[in-house]
Structures are given as structure tokens and as C-alpha cells.
Amino acid sequence: MSTGVRPDRVGLVEGSNPDSVCRTSQRSPSPANKPLVQLAIDGKRLIQARTGPARWLEHMLHHWSVMEVPFEAMRCYTPAPTENRWARPPKLSHAVLASPLPPFLWENLVLRRAASRDDILFGASYTIPLGYPKRAVVSIQGIYEGPNAEPGPWWQRYRFSAMYRSSAERAALVLANSVSTKNDLIEYYGIDPSKIRIVYQGVGAPFGWREDRKRLATDVQAITGRVDPYFLFVGKLSVRRHVPELLRAFSEALPRLPAGMRLVLVGPNHVGLPLREHIAQTGLDAHVLYIPHLEQEKLAALYSGATAFFLPTTHEGLSATILEAMACGTPVVTVEHAPLNEGFRENALVLEAPDVGLLRDAMLRVAAEAPLRDELSAKGRACAARFSWRRTAEETMAALWEAARA
């Protein structure tokens, strides 16, 4: 469902979706007659707040710990102790390489040395160590280059860009989370398409439909402090996600929205967006709630209780938050961006651009039209049902074994 859709970006596969894109095998190879091979896993993200790649890796480890895998042993290395309910020694162990070094140096000095004793390394979050002497696979869940680059010091942007490119070039295989990310890897980094494998992420508990709406209302009130209706945004407050435009649109729509309506923003503000100033300028102090981080159970409750989920982004690898909202049955309103061509477009209200007027009108429409909300809820749940973490874990493991055998 779209309004004012722009032409598709060059190179995207029209209508692609997780069931039609060429995938790695859905099942891990049989371990029968296999050589003894040990897998090292870069788990540095696991010591941070469990968002994005950290949550993705946590799901992989959980499933690998209980499913049949072709590797003799797997070791997940972290620079500090962290919760590890997924550990199942000796099949899947957790090795702490304690060090005061910052993550970049820990990866390229400490991890490189330790993982060299293993047979293959999985860089689960965009990078592999410089000079790593053995085979490696890297997972890249979005490329933000050119017009999609985030603001920041030039040296910081250059370091990350150079490391991501170098890691993708040196890896035996690169895992991309969408056709869109694959296209960006080819366009911006010049990666050989033959070594890119598309592995879509999954979605699952605690993100799902809540039947007990009375209990849900109680859970939401415990988080927000009120029982009023609200729109929800979840994600880093990145420039490409147009939070200032969302705030202005909400300010313009507010007089015609249901009484007590609020806008709830959840996500870290790494880019230093002057959020308080934007809220004050739009006169929304009493109508906007900002929460830097929530654990998944509470976040799932917020999705489920929202009137609609808004993500006015112009570029993503593949939005985990759109999938989570859909799984919870929350109507999704977003802006035209490439991965929508991969099975999402007809399951959301898609705007042509992150224009304040378009966002305002979408807020008024979705708040007023219960049949539209019901339609988007049903379509979103059906869409999200096609994505599972088990399938993601199987396909990721198949790619790792493919690289190990090559």
C-alpha cells in the first residue's frame, strides 16, 4: 500500500522477497564424515546494549546451541564477561579475552591472535580483524555511504568505511541482509556478487500479537506512565530517519488527533540530535516521551499498544523495527526506501518522502480509520510470519560451512 511512490532505485529486484531471492540452503549440512573444524565468533557487540547486530548474534547463538551443526566446536569471544545463556560447552563455548583496549584495538590485536588458533572466523558485525590469517565470513546489515552516510568527524567516517570495505574484500563470503544491501556492497565497495549470500533476519518472541489487551494496557502504562494513545518510533535517531520532520508533523497533526495522543521515541541518540530543542520548538514537551533503550519484552509491549509505528527512513539495509512492529500487529507507516521491494511494500502505508505534510496527513488518517489499521495489522502479521530466527540461523550456518569447506 503506497502513496506517491517514486521510481525504484536502479539495480533493485522488483518484487523480491525472502521466498523468491536466491538463498543459501535452509538446513545446515550433515555432520557425517566431516573433518574437525572449529569456528571462532566475534562477540564484542554482546557486551553492549542488545540492539541491532548484538540482538541478531544473540539469536544466532541461541539457535546454534540447540541445533545440529557441522563444526566440531564453536567459540564466541568477548572482551568482557556478559550474559551467555546460549553457551553449551564444549559444542558452543564462551571465551572472555579480557582487555582494557577499546573495541577496535581489541578486535585487531587480541581477537586476531586468539581466533588464529581456530579454523574460520565469523565477523558477526561488519568487520574482521586486519591481517587475520585464515578464512573469514563477515555479516553486513546495511551500507551507509555516499548520500546515506551519517554525519560525524571525517576521520571516524573514513575509519568505519575503510574497515567495512576491507573486511568485505578480504572475507571468503559476505552475508547481506537484503537485496538492497547486496546492491550497495557491489556499488560502493565493488564486492564480487558471487561471494555475497543473502540471509534475511528473523523475528520472533517476544515480538508477536498480544491477545490479552487488558494486560497489555497495564504493561504499557507501567512503561509510559499513562494510558493515552500514542504513535511509536523505534531506532537510532539517525539523520536518515528524519526525527525532526516526524516531530513537526506530529505538532501539526496534534490538534486533530484523539485527546491525549503522544509520540513515543525509543532508541539511542549517537549522532547528538538536539532532541530537546526540537521538542521545545514544536511545543511538544507534554506530548513526547523519549526512552533511550528498552529491553525486548518492554519494547514488544510498546509496539503492541501503539496506534501505529512510524519509521520515516530513506535508507536501510532491512529494518528490524518494521519487522518487529508487523509481528506485533502494529500498523506500519514508512517512507519509500529500497528494501520495501523485497516483500514489504503492500504491507505498510508507504509515503513518497519524509515530508512534514505527508507525515502529518498519514498520522491523521491512520488515527481516524480503524479499517485501515485493521488491514495493515493483518497484512503486517502475515508478512512477519515468513521470517524466523531459526531459518536465519540455518542459512547463516550453511554459509559458514560453505566457506570453511572451500
N, C-alpha and C positions, 0 to 999 in steps of 0.2 A: 504494500500500500504506500503510494508515494504522492507527493505534491510538488510539482515543478522540478522534476528530476533532470539533472544535467546529463550530457552525453558521458558514456563510460570512459574511463581512462584507457589510453592505448595499452594493449598487451594483456588486459584482463580477460579472463574466460567468462563470457556471458552465461549466466545461469549456473555457474559452477556451484557445487555443494559437496558436503562431506561424503555423499554416497555416489558422486559421479567423478570426482577427481581421482586420478591415478594414485593409489596408496601403496605403502609397504604392506606386507602380509599382515592380516589381522591377528594371527596367532604366532606365538614365539616358536622358533624351531625346536624340533625334538632334541632332547639332550643325549639321545642314544649314540654311542660311539663317538662322542665329541672329544676333542683334545681339552686338556686342562687349561682354561683361560680365566684370568682374573680381571675384573672390571673396577676401575677407580672412578669415583664420582665426586665432582667438585660441589661441596655443600656449603660454601661460605655464606650464601644467602639465608641459610636456615637459622643463623644466629640473630637475624634482624626480625622486624615485624613481618608476620606471614602474609605478605601481599604479593601479587603478580607472580614472578618466577619462583619465589620461595614456596608459595602455595602449590604451584604446578609441580615442583620437585617433591614436595611432601606427599602429594597424591601418587606420584610415580613410585616412591619408596614404599609406601603402604602396599600397593598392589604387587610390586616385585617381591615383597617379603612373603607373600602368601601364594603366589602363582609359580608354576614350573618355569624355570629359566635355563638357558643353555650354558651360562657361565658357572665355573667351579665355585667362585666366590665373588662377592661384591663388597667394596669398602667405600663408605661415604666419609669424606674428610671434611672437618670443620675447624676453624681457627680457635674455637672456644666451645665449652660444653653447651649442649642445647637439648631440649626435649626430643626424645628419639623412640617413641612408641613403636616405630616401624622396624627397629633393629631386631634381627633374628639370627644371631651368631650360630654357626660360622657362615651360613649362607649369605646373610647381609649384615655386615658389622659397621659400627660407628667408630671412627678413629679421630680423636681430638689431637690436632697438631697445634698445641698452644703456642701463641706468639704475640708479642706486643705490636707487631708490624701492622700497618694499615692493609686493607683487603687487597689492593693492587700488588703490593710487595709480597704479602703472604702467598698469593696465588703464584707469582712468578719466581719466588725463591723457595719457600717452604713446601708448597704443594707440588711444584715441579719435581723436586728431589724425591719426595715420598712416593708420588704416583709413578715415578720411573721404575719402581720395583714391580708394578702391575703391567698388564699386557696392553690395555687400552684405556683411555681416559674419556669420560663424558663431561664436557663443559656444559653444564645444565643451564647456564645463564650468560649467553652471548660470547664468552671468551674461553680460550685455553691458554696455558702459560707459554710465554715466549721461550723458544728453544726446547720445547717438550720433545723428547727423542723418539717417542713411539706413536702409534696410531691414536687418533682422537676423533671424536664426534662432537659437534657443537650445536646447541639449540639456540635459535634466534627467533624471538617472538615479536618482531617488528623492527623496521629500519626507519630512522628519523633523520634523513639527510635532505640537503637542498632546501626547498621551501618548507619542509616539515621539521627542520632542525629546531631544537629547543634553545631558548636564549641562555646565555651564560658566558663565563670567561672563554676567550678564544682557545686558550691552551687546554682547558678542560674539554671543550667540544672536540678539539683535534685529537686529544689522547683517546677519548672513547671511540671516536670514529676510526682512528688508526687501529686500535685494538680489535674492534669488531671486524673490520675488513681483513686484518691479518689473520685473525682466528678462522674466519670463513675460508680464506685462501689456503691455510695450512691443514684444515680438517680433512679427513678422509670422506666424511659425509657431513652435510649441513641439514639440520631439521628446521623447516619453516612451518609456522602455524597456520598458513593460508596461502592461496594462490597469489594474493596481493603481496605478501612478504617475499615469496619466491621471485615475483617480478621485480621487486625493489632490490633484492640481492643481485639479480642479473644486471639491472640498470645502473645502480650506484657502485657496486663492488666488482662487477664483472665476473661473478662466480659462474662456473660451468654448470649449466642446467642439469647435466647428467648426474651430478653429485648432490643434488638437492632432493630431499624427501619431504613431502607434505604430511604432517601429522597434526590433525586438529586437536585442540584441547577438549577436555571433557567438562561436564558439570554434574553435580550430584549432591547428596546430603552434605550440609543441612539446607541446601537451596532446593525448595520444592513447594508444592501447593500446601497451604495450611487449612485443613477442614474446620478446625475449631476457631472460628473467628472471634469469639468472646475471649478466649485465652490469648489469641493474637493481640487483641486490643490492649489487654493488660500488659503483655510483654513490650509492646511499642511504647506505652505510657511510661514504663519503667526506664526506657532509654531516653525519650524525648521530654518527659515531664508533663506532657499534655495529651489530650485525646482528640485534638483537632486534626482535620485532613491535611495532607502535605504532598508536595512533589519531592522527588528524590534525585540527587546526583551522587554517583559514586565513582571515584577515580582520583588520580593525581590531579592537582589543579594546574594542569599544563596549559600553555598558551593555545595549543591546537584544540583544546576542549572548550574554549570560549565561555568561561565562567562569568566574566563581566557582562557579556551580552545576555547571558541567562538571567543574571540579577536585574538588569534593566528591563528585560521582557516581563519578569515577574512583577516588578514595580508597576509597570503599565497595566498589567492584567489584574492586579490585586483588587481594585475597587469593584470588579465584576465577578470575582471568584467567590466561592462559598465562604461564609463567615468563618474566621479563624484559620484560613488556609496559610500554611507555611511552606518554605523551601528549606529542605534539609540537605546539607552538603557534607559528604563523608570522603576523606582522602587527605594524604599529606600535601603540604604546600612547599615542595622542594624548590620551586622556582622563585619563591619570595613574592608571590602575587599579593599586592596590598589589599587584602580581602576586607579588612575593617574599613578602610577608606571607601572602597566600592559600596559596601553595605550602607555606610553613613550617607554617601552621596545620593543613594537611591531612597533614603528614608525607610529602610527595611529593618532597622535594629530589632524591632519586636517580632519580626516575621521570618527571620533567617536563623537557622541553627547550624553551626559548624562543628563537626566532630572529626578530629584528625585521623583517628583509627578506631575500628571496632573489630572484635573477634567475630569469627564467621557466624556463630549461632545468632548473635545480636544483629549482625548485618542482614542475615536471612529474614529475620523478623521485620526489619525496616523495609526491605524490598516488598515483603508480602503485604504490609499495611499501607503502602503508598498508593495514592490515586493514580500516579503514573511515574515512570522513570524517564528522566531526560539526560541525554548524552549528546550535546551539540558539537561533536568532534568532526574534524575534516580529514583526519588520517589516523588509522590504527592498523596494527598487524591483524589482529582479530580481537574484538573487545570481549574480555571475560565478563565484564559487568553487564553487557547486553545479554549474554547467555544466562547469567545468574538471575537477572530480572525476569527473563522469559520463563525460566524454570519455576519461579515463584508465582507465575501467572500475573505479573505486573505489566500493564500496557507500556510499551517502549516507544519513545519519541526520540528520533535521532536525525542526523544531517547526512546528506549524501557523502559517502566515502566508499572506497573500493571494495572492501570485504563484504559489503551488502550484496554484491553479485553472487556470493557463494552460499545462497540458500536462505538469506535473511530478509531480503527486500520486501516481500509480500507479508511479512510477519510483524512489521513495525510501521509506524507513521513516520515517513521519511520526508524531510524538508530539503528544499533546494540548497539552502545556505544557512549559516548561523546568524541570520538576520534577526534583529530585535523584533521587528514586526511579525515575521513568520513564527518565531518562538512564542510571542505573546498570543497570537491567534491560535496556535496549537494548544497552549495552556487552557484558553477559554473553551476550545472545542472539546478537548478530552475531559475537562471537568464537567461539562454540561451534557455530554452524550453518553449515557450509560450503555446503549447498544454498541457504540464504538469501543468502549472499554472492554466489554464482554468479548467482542470479536477479536481484539488484539490479544486479550488474555488467553483465549483458547488457541489461537494461532501460535502464539509465543510458546505455550507449553508443549504443543506438538512439535515445534521446531527444536526446542531444547532436548526433547526426548531422544533425538537422534545422536546426541553427544554423550559419551560415557567415559569416565576416567579409566575404566578397565580397558576399553578399546584403545585409548591413548597410550596406556602403559604397554599393551601388547605390541602396538605398532612402533613405539619408541624402542622397545627391547629388540624387535626384529631388525630395526635399522642398526642398532649397536652390534648385534651379532653379524649382520652383513659386513660391517666394517671390520670386525675382528677376524673374519674368515678370509678377507680379501688378500 
